[in-house]
Amino acid sequence: MRISSSRAARRKLISVAAVSAALVAGMTTSVAVAQAPAQKTTPAAETAPALAGPAESAPSVPAERLIVGYKSGAAEAKSNKAASADAEAKGKETGENVDFQRRLGSGAALVDLGDDLTTKDVSDVIAEYQADPQVAYVSPDRLNTPQADPNDTEYAKQWDLFESTAGMRVPGAWDVATGSGVTVAVIDTGYVTHSDLAANIVGGYDFISDTAVSVDGNGRDSNPADPGDWYNANECGSGVPASDSSWHGTHVAGTIAAVTNNSKGIAGIAYGAKISPVRVLGKCGGYDSDIVDAITWASGGTVSGVPANTNVAKVINMSLGGGGACTSATQSAINGAVNRGTTVVVAAGNSNDNAANYSPASCSNVVTVAATNRSGARASYSNYGSLVDISAPGGQTSTGTANGILSTLNAGAKTPTTESYEYYQGTSMATPHIAGLVALMKSANSSLTPAQIESAIKANARALPGACSGGCGAGLADAAKTVQAVSGSGGGSTGGTTFTSTSAVSVPDNGSAVESPITVSGRSGNAPSALQVGVDITHTYRGDLVIDLVAPDGSTYRLKSSSTSDSADNVNTTYSVNASSETANGTWKLRVQDTAAQDTGTLNSWKLTF
């Protein structure tokens, strides 16, 4: 980061190009949560921004100062006083205020060019130095930025990363982190060899114990290769049509960590990270029991009969799901992973329904991801609801194939053949966007806990550019703002100050609303547009509950409505509220009411994060 003096900050910047002439003369049973693939077409073009790479000078960046190298015998080469006097003299000759700033490690002098210089003014100063026989060279002090021309041949088609309307603003995060040092476990169909991924693949495991599902002819083993998950009509249930192999895990992995700047294919969001393929899905899906073991092993836990994991993941991606609420077995495995420091990112589901009716989307301690389309609205298939934490691009091919998410795949209809790239759509495609973002965050700040990661992603989300009915979490994830926030490199919010109430309040069965207060003080101005409201309620049928946030002036914000179809236990989640019209200081209240008979509960705690 360049630090300017107040005088330099006021200066009119002079382009290097303008003065160059003066210098030179020249996812119960679970299934993958994705929609069917579609044929490739060319997407509506929006210019792709540069991938981040090593800092390198550009010939047209602004110049504010000059670097002057004196010949070895000159007094100015060794004496700061002499260099300062020379700068002052040259300033007088040209009518400008030229100041010696400091001595560089090379021995050259850095001189300030003064305020509001025109191109001619700068050229005059340069000419004055060049005319001095004691001066060996004079160069502009160029401003460098991280730049490299994108050379991934399909990068321009990855609207989900960079488009201004509904992209996740990933390139701005690459200035800070690329995912280096982080392993992401993709718990999915395994991995089929692809040259745009191979360099970022590390050891995984095949957890499919049922040979009818595994297809590879054996049970669990250390080979997570995807042999294909195709099936015939009615093979996966009466009336279920035939399907080709999806190569789903490979598509997900490519979004997270495809090799980048390799002159081919696509760019991965966390292209410096590693992918550990963990196979749990095969023909017709995969079982909870295998997924539970996969979560445990991937996060560094012990699974009987399975060797210890040497590639422990700090991020787990589960683009999979099944009907029904989160089971205790799955929740226990997730809790164990989170307690070991692993962030678990899951798909909301593709049924245009409340995510509360699906697992693992309805589990606690996960980051549940809904999908948006290319206009930034909730994709028509995406699940929604109060349990959704965040939204990310998932694509929608019904409006054009190229409006899907392009990633790595295989052309084989049943078994692997040649590698390829394909557009898919689904919350399966949205989820790895967030898993990739988590990898960037951990790379930028390895001390982050799963709770801090979730909080930062929500706090730095932007409002959905399009419409969302039913609840899409804190908004559309903003990779650049989030990574900058957790790295301390400026911009964004790490979640701010938190105010908490831990006084338990009983919630009567089918009774009057109860309230719990939190007094906020020491804040200035209004509350944020993404005020985070964390809620921990124990209840045996959470669909009975109505939850509101009450602002100091009595205004109410509905956090959760009642639902007869939400039979799961407990509410343990964080809501995002646009409270920017409310004064931050004052007494805020959480209002909870049980609206149906037979179940009771307790508001254990709640918190506000500004």
N, C-alpha and C positions, 0 to 999 in steps of 0.2 A: 504494500500500500504506500502510495506516495504521500508524504507529509509536506505541505506547503506552509511557508510563513504567511502571515496575514497579507503582506504586500504581494506575495506571489499569487495568493488566492484571488486578488483583485485584478491580476494581470490579464490582458487580452492575449490569449494563446496564439502563437504563431506556428503554422504548419511547417513541418520539415520540408515538405515538397515545395513550399513557397520560397524557401531560401536556398534550395539545393543548387541553384545556378551560381550562387555566390561561393559555393564550396568546391564544386567540381565542374568540369566542362563535359559533362555527360551523365377333495372332497368325503344298528340297522345296516344295510347295504348302501354303500356310497358310490356315486358315479362322478366322473369328471364334470365340472360345471362349465361347459363350453357349448356354444352353438355350432351347428354344422359348418364346415369350411365352404368357401365359395371360390370361384375362379378368379385369378388375378386380373385386374385392370389397372390402368394408370390413374392415380388419384388426382383430385383437383390439386393443382400445384400451389404450394406456398414455399417460398425460399427457405431452405434449411439453414439454420445458423451453424457457425463453425463449431466443431468439436474442440473441447479444451485439450491443450497439449502443452509442451514446454513453452516458456515465455520466449518470444523471438521478436526482434525489432521489425517494425514496418516502416516503409519509406514515407508515409504520410500521416504519422501520428503527431500530436502537438509537441512543440519544443518550447520550453520556458527559460532555459539557461544554456550556457555554452561551457564546454569542457576545453580548456586551453592547455596544450602541452608545450612547455618551454624547452629549448635546447639545454643540454646538460651543463654547459658553462654559464648559463644565464643566472643572475642573482634571483630572478623570480622563480627559478626551478627549485630553490631550496628555502627561500625566505618568504613567509606569508606576508610580512610587512611590505616587501618589495612587490609581490603579486598584487597586493591590495592597492598600492600606489599606482601600479601599472593600469589596473582596471579603472581607477579614478581618472587617470590621465586620458585613457582611451574614451572614457565617457565624455570628458570635456571636449575632446577633438570632434566627437560626433554629436555633441549636444544632448547626450543621453545620460541617465543615472545608472552607471554600471558599477556593481559591487562585487568584490571578492567574497565568496561564501565560505569555502573550506578547501583543504588539501585532500585530494583523493589518494587512495592507497597506491596508485600508479605513479604518484608524484605530480600529476596534472592539477591545475587549478579549476575549481568550479566557480563561474561568475554568473551573477544574476543580471538579467537584461532590463530590469526596471518595469514600469507600468505602461500599459497601453501603447506598446510599440507597433508601428506599422511594418509591413514587409520590407519597405525601403529602409526603415530605421534599423532593423535587424541586419539587413545586408550591409549597411554602413559600418556597424560595429564589427561584423565578421571581416570586412575588407580591411579595417584598421588593424586588427590582429594579424591578418595575413601579410600585411605590408611590413610588419615588424620582423627584422632578421633574427631576433632572439626567439621567435615563436616557431616551433616545429610543426604544430598542427592546431586546428580549431574545429571542434565538432559540436553539433547541437546535442543537448542533453535530452534524448528522446524518451518519451513515455512508452514503456513496454506493456503489453497485455497478453494474457494467455491466449494463444491462437494457433490453429492449424487447420488447413483446409480439410473438410470432411472427405475421406476417401472410401468410405463404405458405400458401395455402389447403389444400395437400396435405401440409404439413409433419408433421402428426400421424400420417401413415401411414408416415413414414420411421423405422421402428423401428431400422433399422440404424445410425442416427446417435446415438440417445439412450436406448434401452431399457436398463434396469439389468442385465438378464440377459445379453444378447449384443450390445448396441449397442457402437459403437466410442468412446463417450464424447467425441463431437466438440464439443458445446456448450461444454464446459470449456476447449477450446482456443481458441475464438473470443474469449475474454477477452484473449488475448495476440496472436493473429494471424488474418487472414482470407485470406492468400494474396496480398495486394497486392504488386505489383512482380514477380510470378513468372509466366512463361509455361509452360504444359504442352502438349506436343505429343501429340495423340491419333493414333497411327498405326493406322488402322482403315479403315472404309468411307467416310470423308468426313463431311460435315455436311449435314443437311437443315434448312432454315430453321425456327427455332422462337423464338417471342417470349420464352421464358423462358431463352434462352441468348444471343440475338443480341448483347446489349450486351457480352458477355464473349468474343466471337469475334474473333480477329485473323487476319491473312493466313496461309494455309497453302499446300499444293501437292498436285497430283494426280500421283502417281508411277507410275500404271499405264500401262505401255508397250504392252501387248497389247490391241488394240481388242476382241477377243472377250471379254476380262475386264472392260474398262472400261465397256462398255455406252453410254457417252456419245458414241460416234462418233469419238473422237479418242484420241491418245496422251497423253503427258505435257503438262501445262499448269498454269497458276497458279490454276485453279479447282477446289477440292477438293469441290465440291458432290456430294452422293450422289444419283445418279439412280435408285437402287434396285438390289438384287442378287438379285432373284427369278430362278428358273429352273424349267424344265419337268421332268417326270419323265424320268429317264435322261440328262438333258442334262449332268449333272456326274458321270456314271459309271453303268454298268449297275446297275440295281436301286435307284439313289438316287431317292427320291420327290421330287415337285415341292415347291417352297418359295416362300412370299411373301417380299417384301423385308423385311430385318431392321431397317434403320435403326440398325444396331448402334453405329456411331461416335457417333451423336447421343445414344443412351442412355448410353454411357460418359461422354461429355462432360458430360451433365447431372449425373451423380453428382459429378463433380469440381468443376464451377464454374457450376451453374445460378445465375441471378441471384436474389438473396435480399432479403427485405423489400420485395418489389414487389407485394404483395397478390395473388399468383397462384402456382399451381403448387408446385414443390418448392424446397428449399434446397440449395445446393451446399456440399460440404465446404470447399472453398477458394473461397468465392464472391467474393473479391476478386482472384482470379487470372484470367488470360486463357488461352483455349484456341486453339491453332493446329491446325486439322484437316489431317492429312497422309494422303492417300488411297492405300492400297495394296491394299485388298480390294474385289473386284467380284464379278461372276458366277462362282460356284464357288470363290472364294477369291482368293489372290494369291501371287505368286512371291517366293522368297527374294531374287532380284536387285533387285526393286523395294523390298523391305523394307530391304535393306542400304543402298541409296541414301537411303531415307527417314530411317533412323537417322542417317546421316552428315550430311545436310542439316539435319535438325531440331536437331541439337546444334551447328550452326555450322560444320560441315565443308564442303568444296567438292565439288560433283558436276558433272561435265562437262555442259555444255549447259543447266544449271539456274541461274537467277539466284541471287545470294547471299541468304541468309535474313536478313531484317530483324527477325524475331521469334524469335530464338534461344531455345530451350527449355532450362530447367535441370532439367526433369523430362520423361521420355518414358514414356507409357503404351502398352503393347502387350498388349491383351486378345486375343491371337491365338496360334495354334500349329499345329504339324504333327507327324507322327510322325517318330521318329528323333532321334539325338543332335545336339547343337549342331554346326553345321559351322564350319570354320575361317573361311569368309567372313563368316558372321553374327557369330562371336566377334570377329573383327577390327573389324567395324563398331561393336560394343558397346564394345570396349576404347577405340576412338577417341573415342566419345561420352563415356565416363567420364573419359578423360584430359582432355577439354575441360571437365569439371566438371558433366556432366549425369548425373543419376541415372536409371537404366533400370529400370522396374518391369514385370514380366511375369506372365502367368497361368500357373498350374501345369498347367492342362488339366482336362478334364471326363470322363475315361475310367475313373475309379476305379482308377487304375493308378499305378505309380511314375513320378514326374515326370522321372526320369532318362531315360525313353524318349521324351521329347518336347522339341521346340525351339520357342521359345527358353528354355523352362523349365529346361533342363539346361545352359544357358550359364553361364559364370562372370561375375562382375562385374555381376550383375543382382540385383534383389530379387524372388524368386519367391514368388507369393502363392497360398495354398490358400483354399478357401471354407468358411465355416461357415454353419449354419442358424440359425433364430431361437432355438433353445435353446442355441446355442453349441457344438454338436458339429460335427465335420467333416461337411459335406454329402455325401450318399451318392454323388454323381457326382464329387466333387473328387479330383484326383490328390493324391498324398502322397509322403513319402519324405525322405531326408536332405538333398535339395537344396532342399526347401521352406524358406524363410526365415521367413515370418510368415503368419498367417491373418487374414482379414477377412470381414465379412459378405458372403455371396454369395447367400443365400436358398435356399429349397427350396419350390417351388410344389406339390409333391405332397402336402404337408400343409396346403394352403390357399393360394389364389392370393396373398392378402395377405401371405403369408410370403416372398414374393419381394422383389426390390429395385425400388422405384418410381422411374422417371426419365422424362426427356423422350423423345418418339418422334414418329412420323408415322402417320396412320391409313391411308395408301395401301397397298394390297395389292401393287402393282407399282411404280407411279410415285408421286411425292409428291402428297398431297392436303392434308388439314387436319392441323394439329399436334395431338398428343395426349400422354398419359402412359400408361405401361404397366409392369406388373410383369414382370421377367425374372429368371432365375436363372442362375448360372454363375460360374466363376472369372473370367470376363470382368467380372462385376459386382463381385467382390471386389477385383480389381486397381485400379480407379479409386479405391476407398476409400484405398488406400495411396498412390497417386499424389497424391490430394488432400492426404493427411497430409504428404507430402514438400513440397508447395507451401506448406503452413502453416509447416513447419519452416524452409524457405528464406526465407520472409517474415519470420519471427521472428529469424533469424540467417543473413544472406546469405553468411557466410564458410564455412559448413559444406561439407565435401567429400562426395562420394557414399559413401565409406567411413564417415565419421562419421555420416552420415544412417542408413545401414543399422545401424550399431552401436547408435545411440540408439533406433531403433524396436524392436530386439530387446531391449535392456536394460530398456525400460520396458513391455514387453508383460505382459499378465496371463495367468494360466493359463486354458486353455479351460474355460468353464463346463460343457461337455459332453464326450463321449468323442471320442477320435481314435485310430484304429489306423493304423499305418504311418508316422507322422511328420508333424506339422503346424507345424514350425518352432518359433520361440521362444514361440508362444502367440497370443492374440488381441490385435491392436494396440490400444493405449490412446492416443488422440489427445491428450487433455488432459495426461496425465502426460508424454508425449513432448515436446510443444511447450513445456510449462513447463520441462522439463529443459534443452532447447537454448537457450531464451531467457534462462535464468538467473533466471527469476521465481519459483523455488522449487519443490520437489518433483521427483521423477523422478531419473534418472541419465543422464549423458551418456556412460556407458560405463565410467567409473571408471578405476582404475589398470591398466595393461597390463604383463604380464611376458612376455617373448619369448625363444624359442630359435631362433637362426639357424644352428645347427650342422647341416649336412646329414648324414643317415644313410641308407645304402643299404638298400633293402628287397629281400631275396633272393627269387628266384623259387621259389614253392611251398616256402617254408622256415620257419624258426622266427621267432617274433615279435621285433621290434626295439623298443627303447624310447628315448625322448628325454626328459631331465629338465628341469624348470624349478623353481627354488627360489624360493618366495614368502616374503617377509618384510615386516615393518612393517605388517601388517594386524592388525586386532583382531577377535576373535570368529570366527564361522563364515563360510564362503563364501556367496555369494548364491544365491537360488533360481533365478536366471537367469544363472548363470556362463557367459560367452561363451568358446567354445573355437574359435579360428581355426586352420584346417589348410590347409597348402599342400603337396600331394604330387604329384609327377610320376609318372605310371604309364600304360602303354599299354592297359590294360584294367582300369578301376577296380572293376569288379564282382568282381575277385579279392580285393579288400582287405577286411579286418576291422579296425576302428579302435576302440580303447577309451581312455578317460581313466582313469588310475589315481590315486586320491587319496593323500595322505600316509600314511593308515593302511592302505593296500592295497586299499581298496574300489574296485571297477571300475564304470564307467559306459559302456555300449555306445553309441558314436556312430554306427557304420556297420556293417551286416552285409554279407556277401558276397551277390552276386546274379549268376546266370548270364546274365541279360538286360540287364545294364548294361554295354554294350561301349564306352562313351565313354572318352576319355582324362581322366586327372588328377582330383584332388580339391582344389578350391579353394573352400572354403566356411566358414561359421561355424555351429557347433552351440551350442544352449542347453541347459545341464544344471542340474537342480535339485540343487545341492550344499550345500544349507542345513544338512545334518547333519554336514558335514565342517569341521574346523578349517581356516581359510584359510591360515595359515602352515605351511610345510613343503615337502617336495619332491613335486611333482606330475609325473606321467609320461604321455606319449602312447605308447601301444602299438599297433604296426602289424604286421599279418601278411598275407602273400600266400598264399592258400589253394589256388591252382591253377597249373598249369604254363604256360610259354611267354612270360610277360611279367614284366618287372622294373620297379622304380621307385626313387624317392628321396624321402624326407621332407625337403623343403627347409627348412621352418620351421613353427613353430606358436606360438600365444600364448594366454594366459589374460587376460581382461579382467574385473576385479571391479567 
